[in-house]
């Protein structure tokens, strides 16, 4: 299941949720206000050979 990030504008907190389907909003686990899905940042690193690696976005580049 994919991990999505959400932001609650009421309590100004980010949280992550495992979701079977792509949801645009979820109730906040702290205050139950409607939260919005946000673009997640990912971390790029280096391989053991010193080459830069990053998560694939599925575009085949």
MDTraj code that builds the backbone (N, CA, C; nanometers):
import mdtraj as md
import numpy as np

residues = "UNK UNK UNK UNK UNK UNK UNK UNK UNK UNK UNK UNK UNK UNK UNK UNK UNK UNK UNK UNK UNK UNK UNK UNK UNK UNK UNK UNK UNK UNK UNK UNK UNK UNK UNK UNK UNK UNK UNK UNK UNK UNK UNK UNK UNK UNK UNK UNK UNK UNK UNK UNK UNK UNK UNK UNK UNK UNK UNK UNK UNK".split()
xyz = np.array([
    [0.0842, -0.1187, 0.0000],
    [0.0000, 0.0000, 0.0000],
    [0.0886, 0.1249, 0.0000],
    [0.0514, 0.2243, -0.0767],
    [0.1299, 0.3480, -0.0796],
    [0.1119, 0.4296, 0.0490],
    [0.2147, 0.5032, 0.0837],
    [0.2133, 0.5925, 0.1982],
    [0.1927, 0.7342, 0.1461],
    [0.0885, 0.8005, 0.1946],
    [0.0575, 0.9372, 0.1522],
    [0.0762, 1.0326, 0.2684],
    [0.1132, 1.1583, 0.2391],
    [0.1247, 1.2638, 0.3394],
    [0.0037, 1.3546, 0.3300],
    [-0.0461, 1.3959, 0.4466],
    [-0.1600, 1.4864, 0.4550],
    [-0.1249, 1.6022, 0.5473],
    [-0.1898, 1.7176, 0.5246],
    [-0.1696, 1.8363, 0.6067],
    [-0.3039, 1.8841, 0.6587],
    [-0.3097, 1.9093, 0.7899],
    [-0.4317, 1.9612, 0.8513],
    [-0.4173, 2.1122, 0.8699],
    [-0.5011, 2.1924, 0.8041],
    [-0.4903, 2.3376, 0.8182],
    [-0.5373, 2.3873, 0.9550],
    [-0.6188, 2.3100, 1.0248],
    [-0.6702, 2.3539, 1.1544],
    [-0.5637, 2.3442, 1.2643],
    [-0.4995, 2.2287, 1.2761],
    [-0.3963, 2.2146, 1.3805],
    [-0.2548, 2.2281, 1.3245],
    [-0.2434, 2.2496, 1.1927],
    [-0.1165, 2.2748, 1.1237],
    [-0.0156, 2.1619, 1.1427],
    [-0.0638, 2.0399, 1.1319],
    [0.0220, 1.9226, 1.1462],
    [0.0208, 1.8411, 1.0181],
    [0.1336, 1.7756, 0.9897],
    [0.1413, 1.6797, 0.8803],
    [0.1344, 1.5403, 0.9405],
    [0.0729, 1.4488, 0.8673],
    [0.0709, 1.3100, 0.9101],
    [0.0727, 1.2219, 0.7872],
    [0.1135, 1.0969, 0.8068],
    [0.1217, 0.9997, 0.6981],
    [0.0169, 0.8922, 0.7188],
    [-0.0324, 0.8379, 0.6089],
    [-0.1349, 0.7341, 0.6159],
    [-0.1135, 0.6348, 0.5022],
    [-0.1207, 0.5067, 0.5352],
    [-0.1191, 0.4020, 0.4336],
    [-0.2603, 0.3910, 0.3774],
    [-0.2756, 0.4034, 0.2463],
    [-0.4082, 0.4025, 0.1840],
    [-0.4112, 0.3043, 0.0678],
    [-0.5161, 0.2265, 0.0595],
    [-0.5335, 0.1351, -0.0541],
    [-0.5643, 0.2118, -0.1828],
    [-0.6364, 0.3238, -0.1698],
    [-0.6709, 0.4057, -0.2863],
    [-0.6162, 0.5466, -0.2658],
    [-0.5994, 0.6187, -0.3747],
    [-0.5490, 0.7557, -0.3676],
    [-0.6616, 0.8474, -0.3205],
    [-0.6513, 0.8943, -0.1971],
    [-0.7505, 0.9845, -0.1411],
    [-0.6976, 1.1272, -0.1454],
    [-0.7875, 1.2234, -0.1681],
    [-0.7465, 1.3634, -0.1688],
    [-0.7545, 1.4268, -0.0312],
    [-0.8339, 1.3676, 0.0588],
    [-0.8468, 1.4218, 0.1933],
    [-0.8805, 1.3102, 0.2920],
    [-0.8474, 1.3353, 0.4182],
    [-0.8750, 1.2432, 0.5283],
    [-0.9022, 1.3250, 0.6532],
    [-0.9755, 1.2713, 0.7498],
    [-0.9889, 1.3412, 0.8779],
    [-0.8555, 1.3377, 0.9528],
    [-0.8198, 1.4468, 1.0147],
    [-0.6969, 1.4564, 1.0928],
    [-0.7081, 1.3653, 1.2153],
    [-0.6042, 1.2870, 1.2465],
    [-0.6096, 1.1990, 1.3626],
    [-0.6072, 1.2739, 1.4960],
    [-0.5642, 1.4018, 1.4961],
    [-0.5590, 1.4789, 1.6209],
    [-0.6859, 1.5576, 1.6479],
    [-0.7390, 1.6251, 1.5434],
    [-0.8534, 1.7143, 1.5673],
    [-0.9768, 1.6781, 1.4851],
    [-0.9653, 1.5791, 1.3974],
    [-1.0745, 1.5304, 1.3119],
    [-1.1186, 1.6286, 1.2027],
    [-1.0459, 1.7391, 1.1860],
    [-1.0770, 1.8318, 1.0767],
    [-1.0351, 1.7684, 0.9446],
    [-1.0931, 1.8142, 0.8356],
    [-1.0609, 1.7612, 0.7035],
    [-0.9202, 1.8068, 0.6629],
    [-0.8353, 1.7129, 0.6282],
    [-0.6991, 1.7435, 0.5867],
    [-0.6847, 1.7199, 0.4368],
    [-0.5804, 1.7752, 0.3788],
    [-0.5553, 1.7645, 0.2353],
    [-0.4268, 1.6885, 0.2083],
    [-0.4269, 1.6100, 0.1010],
    [-0.3067, 1.5384, 0.0592],
    [-0.2055, 1.6394, 0.0066],
    [-0.0796, 1.6210, 0.0441],
    [0.0271, 1.7101, -0.0007],
    [0.1306, 1.6295, -0.0781],
    [0.2079, 1.6980, -0.1583],
    [0.3148, 1.6358, -0.2340],
    [0.4254, 1.5966, -0.1374],
    [0.4628, 1.4704, -0.1380],
    [0.5654, 1.4202, -0.0475],
    [0.7041, 1.4461, -0.1045],
    [0.7955, 1.4803, -0.0169],
    [0.9356, 1.4933, -0.0560],
    [1.0004, 1.3570, -0.0383],
    [1.0943, 1.3248, -0.1245],
    [1.1667, 1.1997, -0.1077],
    [1.3150, 1.2326, -0.0964],
    [1.3871, 1.1406, -0.0405],
    [1.5295, 1.1619, -0.0194],
    [1.6086, 1.0913, -0.1279],
    [1.6975, 1.1642, -0.1900],
    [1.7888, 1.1061, -0.2886],
    [1.9217, 1.0809, -0.2193],
    [1.9875, 0.9752, -0.2568],
    [2.1147, 0.9417, -0.1943],
    [2.2186, 0.9084, -0.2990],
    [2.3234, 0.8408, -0.2549],
    [2.4295, 0.7976, -0.3464],
    [2.4458, 0.6479, -0.3326],
    [2.4726, 0.5835, -0.4440],
    [2.4991, 0.4411, -0.4417],
    [2.6412, 0.4179, -0.3910],
    [2.6770, 0.2936, -0.3734],
    [2.8119, 0.2614, -0.3272],
    [2.9191, 0.3015, -0.4292],
    [2.8798, 0.3224, -0.5536],
    [2.9743, 0.3637, -0.6577],
    [2.9846, 0.5151, -0.6685],
    [2.9125, 0.5887, -0.5815],
    [2.9187, 0.7328, -0.5849],
    [2.8221, 0.7951, -0.6826],
    [2.7385, 0.7126, -0.7476],
    [2.6421, 0.7656, -0.8424],
    [2.5196, 0.8138, -0.7668],
    [2.4604, 0.9200, -0.8132],
    [2.3385, 0.9702, -0.7519],
    [2.2224, 0.8787, -0.7861],
    [2.1419, 0.8458, -0.6852],
    [2.0235, 0.7643, -0.7071],
    [1.9028, 0.8379, -0.6517],
    [1.7880, 0.8129, -0.7085],
    [1.6638, 0.8741, -0.6623],
    [1.5511, 0.7768, -0.6892],
    [1.4400, 0.7985, -0.6192],
    [1.3230, 0.7133, -0.6408],
    [1.2686, 0.7363, -0.7809],
    [1.2253, 0.6300, -0.8445],
    [1.1691, 0.6407, -0.9774],
    [1.0272, 0.6944, -0.9700],
    [0.9922, 0.7813, -1.0610],
    [0.8558, 0.8338, -1.0639],
    [0.7689, 0.7561, -1.1619],
    [0.8238, 0.6495, -1.2192],
    [0.7461, 0.5663, -1.3096],
    [0.7372, 0.6186, -1.4510],
    [0.8131, 0.7228, -1.4860],
    [0.8064, 0.7796, -1.6203],
    [0.9060, 0.7158, -1.7159],
    [0.9887, 0.6280, -1.6667],
    [1.0818, 0.5570, -1.7545],
    [1.1993, 0.6393, -1.8007],
    [1.2383, 0.7429, -1.7266],
    [1.3466, 0.8285, -1.7696],
    [1.4750, 0.7796, -1.7301],
])
top = md.Topology()
chain = top.add_chain()
for i, resn in enumerate(residues, 1):
    res = top.add_residue(resn, chain, resSeq=i)
    for name in ("N", "CA", "C"):
        top.add_atom(name, md.element.get_by_symbol(name[0]), res)
traj = md.Trajectory(xyz[None], top)
